[in-house]
Amino acid sequence: YVVQNKPPQVSSQELDSFYSLPFSRRVHPLSLSKGKVKAIETVQNSITSHRGCYGECNFCAIATHQGRTVVSRREDSIIKEIEILTKDTEFHGTITDIGGPTANMYGFECSAKEKAGACTDRRCLFPEVCRSLRPDHTRYLNLLRRAKKLPGVKHVFVSSGIRYDLILSDGKSGRGFLKELIENHTSGQLKIAPEHSVDHVLKQMGKPSKKALRDFLREVSLLSSRNGFTIGYFIAAHPGCTIQDMAELKKFVSKEMHYNPEQVQIFTPTPATYSTAMYYTGIASEDGDRIFVEKSASGRREQKDILTKKENLKRESEENIGGTGNKCHNRHRH
Ligand code: SF4
């Protein structure tokens, strides 16, 4: 038997009430007695702004435990939490993140979904952003601005993932948000999660197309001329992905993103996801076609290695910026 509980439905007020509890933001003494807990660094000075995700990437289980409806906290409650954080003796002025499963889903939702629940016969972002969604980054932008102005706060970063298709489809505040994100809220490099660049693999992943990735990289290049400024998270050996697809991806990253990727994971089957069903059956979830699945340990490793292989990109980078002698800004990765 398989028992699957529905994601709990919480209201914005309930979410606020959880985060107004007096959490210590410290490692539990029992865990501390066993040594340093590195994971605390990611969460100690970060703020949760919302729950839920309608991205529905095929390999991700978050929609099954947080739901497809985004519930955003109220700004005042978030600001209050930050004010308390600034008085913490271990806080030194940097909020490492204000976000959720996908950072830029804060502050807007599909009105039809809020009334009647998420559609069961189509997706909100795949293959394109649904017309009913109407992305709007205004609330998130105002929240980041307000947080940055608080006494005791020097930096406010966004470390949760962002969906670039949402930025591109927000004609009102998308570009303005991207500009401020790059100028004020990015620590080191802008991190995105395209996961691949080959369209038939992206389709099996349920991710935005190569064109959307290219459009976004173009937008970023208008705002930042730093080579290697945008780095991506990638998955090797996802169902449907061959070694040739990984070679294609390597070429794309070298030529259009100008860096050697390190953040590459080999696909791991996770319960309750389409990708896992595809991994075990060899059948595509969209159309029922048979697809290639790399299951051998050596083949899976080889897919990753082809992408992480170091290449000398110096010459290409210099050409790209007109030989001005700018250095690669990948210092955080090396
Ligand atoms: S109408 Fe579109 S955005 Fe709204 S729930 Fe349905 S698919 Fe998602």
py3Dmol code that shows the C-alpha trace and the ligand (Angstrom):
import py3Dmol

protein = """\
ATOM      1  CA  TYR A   1       0.000   0.000   0.000  1.00  0.00           C
ATOM      2  CA  VAL A   2       1.089   3.557  -0.641  1.00  0.00           C
ATOM      3  CA  VAL A   3      -0.328   6.254   1.595  1.00  0.00           C
ATOM      4  CA  GLN A   4       0.151   9.794   0.356  1.00  0.00           C
ATOM      5  CA  ASN A   5      -1.054  12.673   2.467  1.00  0.00           C
ATOM      6  CA  LYS A   6      -2.126  15.894   0.787  1.00  0.00           C
ATOM      7  CA  PRO A   7       0.097  18.925   1.348  1.00  0.00           C
ATOM      8  CA  PRO A   8      -1.183  20.827   4.413  1.00  0.00           C
ATOM      9  CA  GLN A   9      -3.116  23.975   3.497  1.00  0.00           C
ATOM     10  CA  VAL A  10      -1.996  26.929   5.568  1.00  0.00           C
ATOM     11  CA  SER A  11      -3.113  30.526   5.388  1.00  0.00           C
ATOM     12  CA  SER A  12      -0.827  33.517   5.241  1.00  0.00           C
ATOM     13  CA  GLN A  13      -1.728  34.342   8.882  1.00  0.00           C
ATOM     14  CA  GLU A  14      -0.895  30.811  10.009  1.00  0.00           C
ATOM     15  CA  LEU A  15       2.438  30.958   8.221  1.00  0.00           C
ATOM     16  CA  ASP A  16       3.206  34.254   9.964  1.00  0.00           C
ATOM     17  CA  SER A  17       2.299  32.706  13.304  1.00  0.00           C
ATOM     18  CA  PHE A  18       4.805  29.845  12.789  1.00  0.00           C
ATOM     19  CA  TYR A  19       7.644  32.263  12.118  1.00  0.00           C
ATOM     20  CA  SER A  20       6.766  34.525  15.028  1.00  0.00           C
ATOM     21  CA  LEU A  21       7.594  31.685  17.439  1.00  0.00           C
ATOM     22  CA  PRO A  22      10.775  32.292  19.441  1.00  0.00           C
ATOM     23  CA  PHE A  23      13.165  30.052  17.489  1.00  0.00           C
ATOM     24  CA  SER A  24      16.694  30.176  18.881  1.00  0.00           C
ATOM     25  CA  ARG A  25      18.396  29.980  15.433  1.00  0.00           C
ATOM     26  CA  ARG A  26      20.992  27.732  17.040  1.00  0.00           C
ATOM     27  CA  VAL A  27      21.976  24.104  16.589  1.00  0.00           C
ATOM     28  CA  HIS A  28      20.284  21.855  19.134  1.00  0.00           C
ATOM     29  CA  PRO A  29      22.724  21.156  22.005  1.00  0.00           C
ATOM     30  CA  LEU A  30      22.419  17.406  21.403  1.00  0.00           C
ATOM     31  CA  SER A  31      23.625  17.795  17.808  1.00  0.00           C
ATOM     32  CA  LEU A  32      26.269  20.306  18.802  1.00  0.00           C
ATOM     33  CA  SER A  33      27.780  17.818  21.241  1.00  0.00           C
ATOM     34  CA  LYS A  34      28.609  15.661  18.187  1.00  0.00           C
ATOM     35  CA  GLY A  35      30.531  18.456  16.442  1.00  0.00           C
ATOM     36  CA  LYS A  36      30.028  21.405  14.140  1.00  0.00           C
ATOM     37  CA  VAL A  37      26.820  21.446  12.076  1.00  0.00           C
ATOM     38  CA  LYS A  38      27.607  23.090   8.764  1.00  0.00           C
ATOM     39  CA  ALA A  39      23.965  23.184   7.624  1.00  0.00           C
ATOM     40  CA  ILE A  40      23.123  25.873  10.197  1.00  0.00           C
ATOM     41  CA  GLU A  41      25.042  28.441   8.125  1.00  0.00           C
ATOM     42  CA  THR A  42      22.439  28.257   5.347  1.00  0.00           C
ATOM     43  CA  VAL A  43      19.460  28.842   7.597  1.00  0.00           C
ATOM     44  CA  GLN A  44      20.651  30.811  10.619  1.00  0.00           C
ATOM     45  CA  ASN A  45      20.302  34.253   9.068  1.00  0.00           C
ATOM     46  CA  SER A  46      17.751  33.504   6.383  1.00  0.00           C
ATOM     47  CA  ILE A  47      14.044  34.324   6.256  1.00  0.00           C
ATOM     48  CA  THR A  48      11.186  32.269   4.825  1.00  0.00           C
ATOM     49  CA  SER A  49       8.828  34.499   2.855  1.00  0.00           C
ATOM     50  CA  HIS A  50       6.430  31.904   1.431  1.00  0.00           C
ATOM     51  CA  ARG A  51       5.564  28.245   0.975  1.00  0.00           C
ATOM     52  CA  GLY A  52       4.527  26.191  -2.026  1.00  0.00           C
ATOM     53  CA  CYS A  53       5.741  26.013  -5.630  1.00  0.00           C
ATOM     54  CA  TYR A  54       3.984  25.727  -8.969  1.00  0.00           C
ATOM     55  CA  GLY A  55       7.205  25.142 -10.897  1.00  0.00           C
ATOM     56  CA  GLU A  56       6.513  21.401 -10.934  1.00  0.00           C
ATOM     57  CA  CYS A  57       9.901  20.359 -12.270  1.00  0.00           C
ATOM     58  CA  ASN A  58       9.494  16.652 -12.986  1.00  0.00           C
ATOM     59  CA  PHE A  59      12.365  15.590 -10.711  1.00  0.00           C
ATOM     60  CA  CYS A  60      11.245  17.638  -7.711  1.00  0.00           C
ATOM     61  CA  ALA A  61       8.917  16.491  -4.927  1.00  0.00           C
ATOM     62  CA  ILE A  62       8.295  19.893  -3.320  1.00  0.00           C
ATOM     63  CA  ALA A  63       4.783  20.311  -4.800  1.00  0.00           C
ATOM     64  CA  THR A  64       3.753  17.010  -3.246  1.00  0.00           C
ATOM     65  CA  HIS A  65       4.621  18.172   0.284  1.00  0.00           C
ATOM     66  CA  GLN A  66       4.173  21.972   0.095  1.00  0.00           C
ATOM     67  CA  GLY A  67       1.515  22.139  -2.611  1.00  0.00           C
ATOM     68  CA  ARG A  68       1.167  23.994  -5.935  1.00  0.00           C
ATOM     69  CA  THR A  69      -0.366  27.084  -4.345  1.00  0.00           C
ATOM     70  CA  VAL A  70       2.074  29.686  -3.096  1.00  0.00           C
ATOM     71  CA  VAL A  71       1.144  31.158   0.266  1.00  0.00           C
ATOM     72  CA  SER A  72       3.017  34.390   0.925  1.00  0.00           C
ATOM     73  CA  ARG A  73       3.611  35.882   4.360  1.00  0.00           C
ATOM     74  CA  ARG A  74       2.648  39.477   5.058  1.00  0.00           C
ATOM     75  CA  GLU A  75       5.435  42.031   4.690  1.00  0.00           C
ATOM     76  CA  ASP A  76       4.961  43.423   8.208  1.00  0.00           C
ATOM     77  CA  SER A  77       5.419  39.989   9.753  1.00  0.00           C
ATOM     78  CA  ILE A  78       8.612  39.378   7.755  1.00  0.00           C
ATOM     79  CA  ILE A  79       9.990  42.803   8.692  1.00  0.00           C
ATOM     80  CA  LYS A  80       9.242  42.119  12.351  1.00  0.00           C
ATOM     81  CA  GLU A  81      11.115  38.821  12.161  1.00  0.00           C
ATOM     82  CA  ILE A  82      14.109  40.620  10.628  1.00  0.00           C
ATOM     83  CA  GLU A  83      14.026  43.273  13.359  1.00  0.00           C
ATOM     84  CA  ILE A  84      14.253  40.516  15.971  1.00  0.00           C
ATOM     85  CA  LEU A  85      17.056  38.841  13.995  1.00  0.00           C
ATOM     86  CA  THR A  86      19.123  42.049  13.949  1.00  0.00           C
ATOM     87  CA  LYS A  87      19.269  41.924  17.766  1.00  0.00           C
ATOM     88  CA  ASP A  88      20.741  38.396  17.731  1.00  0.00           C
ATOM     89  CA  THR A  89      24.354  38.376  18.948  1.00  0.00           C
ATOM     90  CA  GLU A  90      25.369  36.084  16.057  1.00  0.00           C
ATOM     91  CA  PHE A  91      23.881  38.356  13.385  1.00  0.00           C
ATOM     92  CA  HIS A  92      26.446  40.632  11.718  1.00  0.00           C
ATOM     93  CA  GLY A  93      24.340  42.494   9.175  1.00  0.00           C
ATOM     94  CA  THR A  94      23.888  39.970   6.362  1.00  0.00           C
ATOM     95  CA  ILE A  95      20.573  38.301   5.655  1.00  0.00           C
ATOM     96  CA  THR A  96      21.644  35.368   3.532  1.00  0.00           C
ATOM     97  CA  ASP A  97      18.220  34.821   1.967  1.00  0.00           C
ATOM     98  CA  ILE A  98      14.640  36.013   1.861  1.00  0.00           C
ATOM     99  CA  GLY A  99      12.837  33.379  -0.146  1.00  0.00           C
ATOM    100  CA  GLY A 100      11.035  30.080  -0.417  1.00  0.00           C
ATOM    101  CA  PRO A 101      11.115  27.017  -2.697  1.00  0.00           C
ATOM    102  CA  THR A 102      11.353  29.485  -5.634  1.00  0.00           C
ATOM    103  CA  ALA A 103      12.289  32.983  -4.490  1.00  0.00           C
ATOM    104  CA  ASN A 104      10.422  35.051  -7.056  1.00  0.00           C
ATOM    105  CA  MET A 105       7.042  33.392  -6.544  1.00  0.00           C
ATOM    106  CA  TYR A 106       6.552  35.659  -3.537  1.00  0.00           C
ATOM    107  CA  GLY A 107       3.587  37.985  -3.564  1.00  0.00           C
ATOM    108  CA  PHE A 108       1.416  36.888  -6.483  1.00  0.00           C
ATOM    109  CA  GLU A 109      -0.748  33.907  -7.398  1.00  0.00           C
ATOM    110  CA  CYS A 110      -3.225  32.859 -10.056  1.00  0.00           C
ATOM    111  CA  SER A 111      -6.617  34.204  -8.999  1.00  0.00           C
ATOM    112  CA  ALA A 112      -8.455  31.171 -10.484  1.00  0.00           C
ATOM    113  CA  LYS A 113      -6.237  28.860  -8.415  1.00  0.00           C
ATOM    114  CA  GLU A 114      -6.890  30.819  -5.241  1.00  0.00           C
ATOM    115  CA  LYS A 115     -10.646  30.382  -5.751  1.00  0.00           C
ATOM    116  CA  ALA A 116     -10.891  26.828  -7.074  1.00  0.00           C
ATOM    117  CA  GLY A 117      -7.481  25.197  -6.567  1.00  0.00           C
ATOM    118  CA  ALA A 118      -4.792  24.376  -9.122  1.00  0.00           C
ATOM    119  CA  CYS A 119      -5.826  23.036 -12.523  1.00  0.00           C
ATOM    120  CA  THR A 120      -5.464  19.285 -12.797  1.00  0.00           C
ATOM    121  CA  ASP A 121      -5.212  19.155 -16.585  1.00  0.00           C
ATOM    122  CA  ARG A 122      -2.384  21.631 -17.168  1.00  0.00           C
ATOM    123  CA  ARG A 123       0.656  23.161 -15.554  1.00  0.00           C
ATOM    124  CA  CYS A 124       1.255  26.734 -14.460  1.00  0.00           C
ATOM    125  CA  LEU A 125       4.702  27.168 -16.049  1.00  0.00           C
ATOM    126  CA  PHE A 126       5.165  24.384 -18.582  1.00  0.00           C
ATOM    127  CA  PRO A 127       5.557  24.450 -21.529  1.00  0.00           C
ATOM    128  CA  GLU A 128       5.004  28.225 -21.177  1.00  0.00           C
ATOM    129  CA  VAL A 129       3.947  30.523 -18.330  1.00  0.00           C
ATOM    130  CA  CYS A 130       0.122  30.248 -18.115  1.00  0.00           C
ATOM    131  CA  ARG A 131      -1.696  33.411 -19.216  1.00  0.00           C
ATOM    132  CA  SER A 132      -3.821  33.383 -16.068  1.00  0.00           C
ATOM    133  CA  LEU A 133      -0.807  33.667 -13.773  1.00  0.00           C
ATOM    134  CA  ARG A 134       0.257  37.293 -14.413  1.00  0.00           C
ATOM    135  CA  PRO A 135       3.671  37.367 -12.706  1.00  0.00           C
ATOM    136  CA  ASP A 136       4.334  40.557 -10.742  1.00  0.00           C
ATOM    137  CA  HIS A 137       7.565  41.128  -8.792  1.00  0.00           C
ATOM    138  CA  THR A 138       6.438  44.414  -7.211  1.00  0.00           C
ATOM    139  CA  ARG A 139       5.683  43.054  -3.736  1.00  0.00           C
ATOM    140  CA  TYR A 140       8.913  41.057  -3.560  1.00  0.00           C
ATOM    141  CA  LEU A 141      10.951  44.037  -4.714  1.00  0.00           C
ATOM    142  CA  ASN A 142       9.345  46.302  -2.107  1.00  0.00           C
ATOM    143  CA  LEU A 143       9.989  43.713   0.582  1.00  0.00           C
ATOM    144  CA  LEU A 144      13.693  43.465  -0.328  1.00  0.00           C
ATOM    145  CA  ARG A 145      13.984  47.280  -0.377  1.00  0.00           C
ATOM    146  CA  ARG A 146      12.287  47.610   3.011  1.00  0.00           C
ATOM    147  CA  ALA A 147      14.477  44.904   4.548  1.00  0.00           C
ATOM    148  CA  LYS A 148      17.649  46.532   3.256  1.00  0.00           C
ATOM    149  CA  LYS A 149      16.760  49.849   4.912  1.00  0.00           C
ATOM    150  CA  LEU A 150      16.347  48.379   8.398  1.00  0.00           C
ATOM    151  CA  PRO A 151      18.852  49.471  11.069  1.00  0.00           C
ATOM    152  CA  GLY A 152      21.531  46.817  11.531  1.00  0.00           C
ATOM    153  CA  VAL A 153      21.059  45.321   8.055  1.00  0.00           C
ATOM    154  CA  LYS A 154      23.968  45.751   5.650  1.00  0.00           C
ATOM    155  CA  HIS A 155      23.117  43.195   2.960  1.00  0.00           C
ATOM    156  CA  VAL A 156      20.000  41.346   1.894  1.00  0.00           C
ATOM    157  CA  PHE A 157      20.739  38.465  -0.468  1.00  0.00           C
ATOM    158  CA  VAL A 158      18.461  36.171  -2.436  1.00  0.00           C
ATOM    159  CA  SER A 159      19.892  32.652  -2.334  1.00  0.00           C
ATOM    160  CA  SER A 160      16.753  30.647  -3.061  1.00  0.00           C
ATOM    161  CA  GLY A 161      16.356  29.696  -6.716  1.00  0.00           C
ATOM    162  CA  ILE A 162      14.701  32.102  -9.127  1.00  0.00           C
ATOM    163  CA  ARG A 163      12.544  31.194 -12.135  1.00  0.00           C
ATOM    164  CA  TYR A 164      13.806  33.251 -15.058  1.00  0.00           C
ATOM    165  CA  ASP A 165      10.694  32.481 -17.122  1.00  0.00           C
ATOM    166  CA  LEU A 166       8.680  34.402 -14.502  1.00  0.00           C
ATOM    167  CA  ILE A 167      11.022  37.397 -14.751  1.00  0.00           C
ATOM    168  CA  LEU A 168      10.782  37.383 -18.550  1.00  0.00           C
ATOM    169  CA  SER A 169       6.985  37.237 -18.488  1.00  0.00           C
ATOM    170  CA  ASP A 170       6.558  40.089 -16.041  1.00  0.00           C
ATOM    171  CA  GLY A 171       6.366  43.071 -18.395  1.00  0.00           C
ATOM    172  CA  LYS A 172       5.660  45.448 -15.519  1.00  0.00           C
ATOM    173  CA  SER A 173       8.397  44.864 -12.969  1.00  0.00           C
ATOM    174  CA  GLY A 174      10.434  41.852 -14.195  1.00  0.00           C
ATOM    175  CA  ARG A 175      13.368  43.792 -15.613  1.00  0.00           C
ATOM    176  CA  GLY A 176      13.419  46.223 -12.681  1.00  0.00           C
ATOM    177  CA  PHE A 177      13.500  43.280 -10.313  1.00  0.00           C
ATOM    178  CA  LEU A 178      16.374  41.662 -12.236  1.00  0.00           C
ATOM    179  CA  LYS A 179      18.360  44.911 -12.130  1.00  0.00           C
ATOM    180  CA  GLU A 180      18.007  45.264  -8.367  1.00  0.00           C
ATOM    181  CA  LEU A 181      18.606  41.566  -7.860  1.00  0.00           C
ATOM    182  CA  ILE A 182      21.938  41.847  -9.673  1.00  0.00           C
ATOM    183  CA  GLU A 183      22.970  45.169  -8.164  1.00  0.00           C
ATOM    184  CA  ASN A 184      21.883  44.715  -4.553  1.00  0.00           C
ATOM    185  CA  HIS A 185      20.856  41.179  -3.712  1.00  0.00           C
ATOM    186  CA  THR A 186      23.358  38.803  -5.304  1.00  0.00           C
ATOM    187  CA  SER A 187      26.238  37.451  -3.302  1.00  0.00           C
ATOM    188  CA  GLY A 188      29.130  36.760  -5.723  1.00  0.00           C
ATOM    189  CA  GLN A 189      27.435  35.187  -8.726  1.00  0.00           C
ATOM    190  CA  LEU A 190      23.856  34.950  -9.893  1.00  0.00           C
ATOM    191  CA  LYS A 191      22.801  31.331  -9.455  1.00  0.00           C
ATOM    192  CA  ILE A 192      20.083  29.856 -11.618  1.00  0.00           C
ATOM    193  CA  ALA A 193      18.863  26.299 -12.156  1.00  0.00           C
ATOM    194  CA  PRO A 194      18.365  25.644 -15.870  1.00  0.00           C
ATOM    195  CA  GLU A 195      19.381  21.981 -15.207  1.00  0.00           C
ATOM    196  CA  HIS A 196      20.116  21.483 -18.933  1.00  0.00           C
ATOM    197  CA  SER A 197      20.156  23.284 -22.277  1.00  0.00           C
ATOM    198  CA  VAL A 198      18.985  20.608 -24.719  1.00  0.00           C
ATOM    199  CA  ASP A 199      15.286  20.991 -25.452  1.00  0.00           C
ATOM    200  CA  HIS A 200      14.242  17.339 -25.515  1.00  0.00           C
ATOM    201  CA  VAL A 201      15.939  16.806 -22.110  1.00  0.00           C
ATOM    202  CA  LEU A 202      14.375  20.020 -20.738  1.00  0.00           C
ATOM    203  CA  LYS A 203      10.998  18.675 -21.855  1.00  0.00           C
ATOM    204  CA  GLN A 204      11.519  15.477 -19.819  1.00  0.00           C
ATOM    205  CA  MET A 205      12.540  17.668 -16.860  1.00  0.00           C
ATOM    206  CA  GLY A 206       9.553  20.010 -17.223  1.00  0.00           C
ATOM    207  CA  LYS A 207      11.930  23.011 -17.318  1.00  0.00           C
ATOM    208  CA  PRO A 208      11.851  26.201 -19.433  1.00  0.00           C
ATOM    209  CA  SER A 209      13.212  25.941 -22.989  1.00  0.00           C
ATOM    210  CA  LYS A 210      16.716  26.743 -24.208  1.00  0.00           C
ATOM    211  CA  LYS A 211      15.277  29.884 -25.786  1.00  0.00           C
ATOM    212  CA  ALA A 212      14.058  31.140 -22.387  1.00  0.00           C
ATOM    213  CA  LEU A 213      17.515  30.472 -20.911  1.00  0.00           C
ATOM    214  CA  ARG A 214      19.174  32.338 -23.789  1.00  0.00           C
ATOM    215  CA  ASP A 215      16.748  35.267 -23.471  1.00  0.00           C
ATOM    216  CA  PHE A 216      17.490  35.490 -19.772  1.00  0.00           C
ATOM    217  CA  LEU A 217      21.270  35.351 -20.260  1.00  0.00           C
ATOM    218  CA  ARG A 218      20.910  38.161 -22.778  1.00  0.00           C
ATOM    219  CA  GLU A 219      18.966  40.259 -20.261  1.00  0.00           C
ATOM    220  CA  VAL A 220      21.646  39.639 -17.627  1.00  0.00           C
ATOM    221  CA  SER A 221      24.456  40.553 -20.036  1.00  0.00           C
ATOM    222  CA  LEU A 222      22.796  43.953 -20.558  1.00  0.00           C
ATOM    223  CA  LEU A 223      23.046  44.563 -16.817  1.00  0.00           C
ATOM    224  CA  SER A 224      26.342  42.912 -15.981  1.00  0.00           C
ATOM    225  CA  SER A 225      29.321  42.517 -18.285  1.00  0.00           C
ATOM    226  CA  ARG A 226      31.093  40.112 -15.961  1.00  0.00           C
ATOM    227  CA  ASN A 227      31.930  36.837 -17.714  1.00  0.00           C
ATOM    228  CA  GLY A 228      30.863  33.812 -15.722  1.00  0.00           C
ATOM    229  CA  PHE A 229      28.588  35.998 -13.553  1.00  0.00           C
ATOM    230  CA  THR A 230      25.611  33.687 -14.041  1.00  0.00           C
ATOM    231  CA  ILE A 231      26.232  30.136 -12.951  1.00  0.00           C
ATOM    232  CA  GLY A 232      23.833  27.230 -13.215  1.00  0.00           C
ATOM    233  CA  TYR A 233      22.899  24.053 -11.436  1.00  0.00           C
ATOM    234  CA  PHE A 234      22.752  21.069 -13.786  1.00  0.00           C
ATOM    235  CA  ILE A 235      21.588  17.468 -13.690  1.00  0.00           C
ATOM    236  CA  ALA A 236      23.405  14.647 -15.479  1.00  0.00           C
ATOM    237  CA  ALA A 237      21.783  11.335 -16.469  1.00  0.00           C
ATOM    238  CA  HIS A 238      18.183  12.538 -16.152  1.00  0.00           C
ATOM    239  CA  PRO A 239      15.817  10.134 -17.972  1.00  0.00           C
ATOM    240  CA  GLY A 240      16.001  10.962 -21.691  1.00  0.00           C
ATOM    241  CA  CYS A 241      19.535  12.395 -21.463  1.00  0.00           C
ATOM    242  CA  THR A 242      22.378  10.813 -23.437  1.00  0.00           C
ATOM    243  CA  ILE A 243      26.128  11.396 -23.360  1.00  0.00           C
ATOM    244  CA  GLN A 244      25.754  13.428 -26.597  1.00  0.00           C
ATOM    245  CA  ASP A 245      23.238  15.678 -24.838  1.00  0.00           C
ATOM    246  CA  MET A 246      25.775  16.284 -22.057  1.00  0.00           C
ATOM    247  CA  ALA A 247      28.449  17.144 -24.643  1.00  0.00           C
ATOM    248  CA  GLU A 248      25.977  19.605 -26.164  1.00  0.00           C
ATOM    249  CA  LEU A 249      25.322  21.109 -22.738  1.00  0.00           C
ATOM    250  CA  LYS A 250      29.071  21.450 -22.088  1.00  0.00           C
ATOM    251  CA  LYS A 251      29.435  23.356 -25.343  1.00  0.00           C
ATOM    252  CA  PHE A 252      26.551  25.651 -24.417  1.00  0.00           C
ATOM    253  CA  VAL A 253      27.913  26.463 -20.954  1.00  0.00           C
ATOM    254  CA  SER A 254      31.435  27.128 -22.238  1.00  0.00           C
ATOM    255  CA  LYS A 255      30.298  29.288 -25.126  1.00  0.00           C
ATOM    256  CA  GLU A 256      27.316  31.117 -23.676  1.00  0.00           C
ATOM    257  CA  MET A 257      27.884  31.122 -19.922  1.00  0.00           C
ATOM    258  CA  HIS A 258      31.699  31.248 -20.026  1.00  0.00           C
ATOM    259  CA  TYR A 259      32.611  29.025 -17.109  1.00  0.00           C
ATOM    260  CA  ASN A 260      33.350  25.437 -16.112  1.00  0.00           C
ATOM    261  CA  PRO A 261      30.435  24.018 -14.077  1.00  0.00           C
ATOM    262  CA  GLU A 262      31.022  22.419 -10.707  1.00  0.00           C
ATOM    263  CA  GLN A 263      27.464  22.321  -9.402  1.00  0.00           C
ATOM    264  CA  VAL A 264      26.399  19.166 -11.220  1.00  0.00           C
ATOM    265  CA  GLN A 265      24.383  16.395  -9.668  1.00  0.00           C
ATOM    266  CA  ILE A 266      23.704  12.969 -11.047  1.00  0.00           C
ATOM    267  CA  PHE A 267      19.950  12.318 -11.218  1.00  0.00           C
ATOM    268  CA  THR A 268      18.704  10.506  -8.114  1.00  0.00           C
ATOM    269  CA  PRO A 269      15.229   8.943  -8.192  1.00  0.00           C
ATOM    270  CA  THR A 270      13.045  10.646  -5.564  1.00  0.00           C
ATOM    271  CA  PRO A 271       9.687   9.238  -4.438  1.00  0.00           C
ATOM    272  CA  ALA A 272       6.516  10.750  -5.935  1.00  0.00           C
ATOM    273  CA  THR A 273       8.067  12.410  -8.978  1.00  0.00           C
ATOM    274  CA  TYR A 274       7.439  12.000 -12.707  1.00  0.00           C
ATOM    275  CA  SER A 275      11.172  11.684 -13.346  1.00  0.00           C
ATOM    276  CA  THR A 276      11.395   8.688 -11.044  1.00  0.00           C
ATOM    277  CA  ALA A 277       8.516   7.008 -12.878  1.00  0.00           C
ATOM    278  CA  MET A 278      10.368   7.693 -16.147  1.00  0.00           C
ATOM    279  CA  TYR A 279      13.598   6.336 -14.684  1.00  0.00           C
ATOM    280  CA  TYR A 280      12.054   3.010 -13.741  1.00  0.00           C
ATOM    281  CA  THR A 281       9.722   2.553 -16.736  1.00  0.00           C
ATOM    282  CA  GLY A 282      11.717   4.160 -19.548  1.00  0.00           C
ATOM    283  CA  ILE A 283       8.487   5.864 -20.655  1.00  0.00           C
ATOM    284  CA  ALA A 284       8.131   9.655 -21.048  1.00  0.00           C
ATOM    285  CA  SER A 285       5.457  11.125 -18.786  1.00  0.00           C
ATOM    286  CA  GLU A 286       4.255  13.684 -21.376  1.00  0.00           C
ATOM    287  CA  ASP A 287       3.532  11.497 -24.381  1.00  0.00           C
ATOM    288  CA  GLY A 288       4.191   7.889 -23.389  1.00  0.00           C
ATOM    289  CA  ASP A 289       7.145   7.555 -25.790  1.00  0.00           C
ATOM    290  CA  ARG A 290      10.004   5.178 -24.973  1.00  0.00           C
ATOM    291  CA  ILE A 291      13.071   7.132 -23.851  1.00  0.00           C
ATOM    292  CA  PHE A 292      16.713   6.308 -23.167  1.00  0.00           C
ATOM    293  CA  VAL A 293      17.596   6.015 -19.472  1.00  0.00           C
ATOM    294  CA  GLU A 294      21.226   5.787 -18.355  1.00  0.00           C
ATOM    295  CA  LYS A 295      21.257   3.411 -15.394  1.00  0.00           C
ATOM    296  CA  SER A 296      24.828   2.090 -15.253  1.00  0.00           C
ATOM    297  CA  ALA A 297      26.992   3.678 -12.558  1.00  0.00           C
ATOM    298  CA  SER A 298      29.848   4.267 -15.010  1.00  0.00           C
ATOM    299  CA  GLY A 299      27.566   5.807 -17.666  1.00  0.00           C
ATOM    300  CA  ARG A 300      25.958   8.114 -15.119  1.00  0.00           C
ATOM    301  CA  ARG A 301      29.382   9.192 -13.839  1.00  0.00           C
ATOM    302  CA  GLU A 302      30.611   9.738 -17.389  1.00  0.00           C
ATOM    303  CA  GLN A 303      27.675  12.100 -18.080  1.00  0.00           C
ATOM    304  CA  LYS A 304      28.674  14.203 -15.093  1.00  0.00           C
ATOM    305  CA  ASP A 305      32.401  14.145 -15.892  1.00  0.00           C
ATOM    306  CA  ILE A 306      31.930  15.465 -19.402  1.00  0.00           C
ATOM    307  CA  LEU A 307      30.323  18.597 -17.973  1.00  0.00           C
ATOM    308  CA  THR A 308      32.714  19.202 -15.088  1.00  0.00           C
ATOM    309  CA  LYS A 309      35.848  18.694 -17.227  1.00  0.00           C
ATOM    310  CA  LYS A 310      38.002  21.814 -16.910  1.00  0.00           C
ATOM    311  CA  GLU A 311      38.496  23.779 -20.089  1.00  0.00           C
ATOM    312  CA  ASN A 312      40.628  26.815 -20.615  1.00  0.00           C
ATOM    313  CA  LEU A 313      38.053  29.495 -21.339  1.00  0.00           C
ATOM    314  CA  LYS A 314      40.379  32.456 -20.901  1.00  0.00           C
ATOM    315  CA  ARG A 315      40.898  33.235 -24.552  1.00  0.00           C
ATOM    316  CA  GLU A 316      37.196  32.975 -25.315  1.00  0.00           C
ATOM    317  CA  SER A 317      36.264  35.173 -22.335  1.00  0.00           C
ATOM    318  CA  GLU A 318      38.757  37.851 -23.325  1.00  0.00           C
ATOM    319  CA  GLU A 319      37.406  37.894 -26.870  1.00  0.00           C
ATOM    320  CA  ASN A 320      33.924  38.179 -25.527  1.00  0.00           C
ATOM    321  CA  ILE A 321      34.590  41.330 -23.569  1.00  0.00           C
ATOM    322  CA  GLY A 322      36.641  42.919 -26.298  1.00  0.00           C
ATOM    323  CA  GLY A 323      39.994  42.148 -24.660  1.00  0.00           C
ATOM    324  CA  THR A 324      39.581  44.659 -21.845  1.00  0.00           C
ATOM    325  CA  GLY A 325      41.501  42.356 -19.561  1.00  0.00           C
ATOM    326  CA  ASN A 326      38.637  41.743 -17.114  1.00  0.00           C
ATOM    327  CA  LYS A 327      39.171  38.683 -14.960  1.00  0.00           C
ATOM    328  CA  CYS A 328      36.742  35.838 -14.539  1.00  0.00           C
ATOM    329  CA  HIS A 329      34.724  36.535 -11.389  1.00  0.00           C
ATOM    330  CA  ASN A 330      34.380  32.917 -10.367  1.00  0.00           C
ATOM    331  CA  ARG A 331      36.435  33.373  -7.189  1.00  0.00           C
ATOM    332  CA  HIS A 332      33.698  31.914  -5.013  1.00  0.00           C
ATOM    333  CA  ARG A 333      33.851  28.635  -6.848  1.00  0.00           C
ATOM    334  CA  HIS A 334      37.630  28.169  -6.751  1.00  0.00           C
TER     335      HIS A 334
END
"""
ligand_1 = """\
8
SF4
S -5.093 28.710 -14.581
Fe -2.941 28.473 -15.150
S -1.806 29.467 -13.441
Fe -3.910 29.108 -12.722
S -3.817 27.080 -11.705
Fe -4.443 26.701 -13.821
S -2.505 26.275 -14.906
Fe -1.972 27.278 -12.959
"""
view = py3Dmol.view(width=600, height=400)
view.addModel(protein, "pdb")
view.setStyle({"model": 0}, {"cartoon": {"style": "trace"}})
view.addModel(ligand_1, "xyz")
view.setStyle({"model": 1}, {"stick": {}})
view.zoomTo()
view.show()
